[in-house]
Amino acid sequence: MKTVDELDVRGKKVLVRTDLNVPLDGAKITDDGRIRASLPTIRQLVEKGARVVVVAHLGRPKGEPKPEFSLGPVAGRLAELLGQGVAFASDTVGESAKAVVAALGDGEVALLENLRFNAGETSKDDAERGAFADRLAALADVYVGDGFGAVHRKHASVYDVPRRLPHAAGGLIATEVGVLKKLTKDVARPYAVVLGGSKVSDKLGVIDNLLETADRILIGGGMVFTFLKAQGHEVGKSLLEEDQIPVVLDYLARAEAKGVEFVLPVDIVAATAFAADADHAVVAADAIPADRLGLDIGPESGKLFASRLADAKTVFWNGPMGVFEMEPYSHGTRAVAQGLLDSAAFTVVGGGDSAAAVRTLGFDENAFSHISTGGGASLEYLEGKTLPGLEALED
């Protein structure tokens, strides 16, 4: 895979596919982590004298322009962080984009409007997607893929455009792939994996693959209740995927046969409602009241999980342990984050909500070995899947 270091881009228009899919509260960016992660590659191209054309998506506008999904606020924040102006095009491949790109000088930066305002970006029809890719590619001389959070998508800007232009991987993608290789090849052991989040079904493929590679799998978050139910325990009104119970039982049996340790919570914070001010109490994991729902792992579980991370040499964490956005249910996630920091392991936070939790809860991002920008992409890589965006950069 060629990298930006190998490109001669002075005076050339370089289309950079970044991941700027940041959370917004109205026009306010609530977490700019992904913008910050995109800066090194953009700055490198600026310093090389490229005419940098940044493209990205935001949310799911379903193929049509929607003001609430505009990248306008992102352009402003990107300019602040870069310390230079960022021209903003009001469309992606239309007259505004063409004019903005044509006006760029060496070392200048533009951001085009949300790629997903065009149905061709995400189309499953190769011809429709290809037609949009043709128009995007016509704006540039070179393509740089640096949006790791989107490389698992067979989208025009991720998969088709690099097949139409000389291309290379940006520094972020190169770093992410290097980290993921440490989780799949010659892994330093013990290798512990912490999985949370809401649904077991979202993690089925990765659990299946991790049963072949991990030494310990720690389960928290909403997905844990399907495991507890599979063991015959009452889970009350907690999130439950009953149809996944047979799969979970199979995982538990395979783990026992292979000597992979499955660690489940021993206590749960159970509340009367999904609300920060709801009555809540710590209960045993096998004694959740029928009229309550679990919203976090309990304090003893936090200690247990930390103890199973203490001697690990490699830790991968994806998914919060509870509804961390609400203070009463944030302590389990905090305990896991602290457990990673207290270990001497190579620690990888697997993007998405886990990365947001680290920042929201006030942890120093630099204290972790790596915080991924792509939760879904990381999981699919660990499942052993071929990621279209990486495949397109490798040829």
Helices and strands as residue ranges (DSSP letters): G 4-6, E 13-17, E 24-25, E 28-29, H 33-47, E 51-55, G 67-69, H 72-82, E 86-88, H 95-102, E 109-111, G 115-117, H 119-122, H 126-137, E 142-145, G 148-150, I 156-160, G 161-163, E 167-169, H 171-182, E 191-195, G 201-203, H 204-210, E 216-219, H 224-230, G 242-244, H 245-258, E 261-263, E 267-271, E 280-284, E 293-297, H 299-309, E 314-318, G 327-329, H 331-342, E 346-349, H 352-360, G 365-367, E 370-371, H 375-383, H 388-394
